[in-house]
Amino acid sequence: MLVWGTGVHVADLIAGGTDPYPWAPAWLAAYLVSLTVADPVAAALLLARRRIGMDLTCLILVTDAAANGWALYGLHGGDGAARTGHAAVTAIALGSLVARRALRPLLGPPAPDPPGPACQPPATEGSTCTSAPSPTGVSRPPT
């Protein structure tokens, strides 16, 4: 879906030039153009099995369904085929929210932070060196 969306928005940019959505208010046109970048970024993050990729995908699909709904019903644009397409995008957006919950355990967390500075030995008698707890919650002994 994201790859298809990228293709549609790139084709719109090629065909429409600097104003690919002349029928749309500026905020909606800017949103639709931004999907040219957001869609492939979300797809790449999903392929990398990152949770943020699923989160971004859900955000894109839900806001795209809302934006297209506003364009269809708020601006009274589109025909029956456009309304059917909007219904399909809305169903996929809702399905992505369900899938997000189910897939979350299978997707990797964000990349871990790089390790902090190494703990130095105590400089004076009575000084202690402590390190941060590990992600598992088990304390590590000082080095």
NUTIPA-887355 format. One record per residue (C-alpha): x, y, z; residue in three letters. Coordinates in steps of 0.25 Angstrom, whole numbers, plus 5000, padded with zeros to 4 digits. Example, Ala and Ser with C-alpha at 12.3 -4.5 7.8 and 13.67 -1.06 7.14 Angstrom:
# residues 2
504949825031Ala
505549965029Ser
END
This chain:
# residues 143
500050005000Met
501150105004Leu
501950074991Val
500650094983Trp
500350224990Gly
501850274987Thr
501650244972Gly
500250314972Val
500850434978His
502150434970Val
501250424957Ala
500350544962Asp
501650624964Leu
502150584950Ile
500850614944Ala
500450744952Gly
501850804954Gly
501850904965Thr
500350904967Asp
499950754967Pro
498650774974Tyr
498050904969Pro
496750864974Trp
497150854989Ala
497450954999Pro
498850985002Ala
498950905015Trp
498350785008Leu
499250794996Ala
500450805005Ala
500050685013Tyr
499850605000Leu
501250644995Val
501850605008Ser
501350465006Leu
502350454995Thr
503450455005Val
502650395017Ala
502150275010Asp
503550215006Pro
504150245019Val
503050165026Ala
503250055016Ala
504750045019Ala
504550045034Leu
503449935033Leu
504449855024Leu
505449875035Ala
504449825045Arg
504449945054Arg
503249975062Arg
503350125058Ile
503150075044Gly
501750015048Met
501450145056Asp
501750235044Leu
500950145035Thr
499750145044Cys
499850305045Leu
499950315030Ile
498850225027Leu
497850285037Val
498250425033Thr
498150395019Asp
496750335020Ala
496350455028Ala
496950555018Ala
496350475006Asn
494950475013Gly
495050625015Trp
495350645001Ala
494250554996Leu
493150595006Tyr
493650735010Gly
493950784997Leu
492850694990His
493950644980Gly
494050504974Gly
493150404968Asp
492650264972Gly
494050204969Ala
494750314978Ala
493750274989Arg
494050124987Thr
495550154988Gly
495350245000His
494550125007Ala
495650035004Ala
496750125009Val
495850145022Thr
495749995024Ala
497249975022Ile
497550085032Ala
496650025042Leu
497249885039Gly
498649945041Ser
498249985055Leu
497849845058Val
499149795052Ala
499949885060Arg
499549825073Arg
499749685068Ala
501049715061Leu
501649795072Arg
502349685079Pro
503049635066Leu
503549775062Leu
504849825068Gly
504949935078Pro
505650065074Pro
507250045072Ala
507850055086Pro
508650175091Asp
510150165089Pro
510850125102Pro
511150235112Gly
512550265117Pro
513250155124Ala
513250155139Cys
514650195144Gln
515250135156Pro
515150215169Pro
516150335170Ala
516150345185Thr
515950255197Glu
514450235199Gly
513950275185Ser
513150175178Thr
512850155164Cys
511450115160Thr
510950085146Ser
509550095141Ala
508549975142Pro
508549885130Ser
507249885122Pro
506849755129Thr
506849825142Gly
508049745148Val
509149825153Ser
510449815147Arg
511649815157Pro
512649935156Pro
513849925147Thr
END
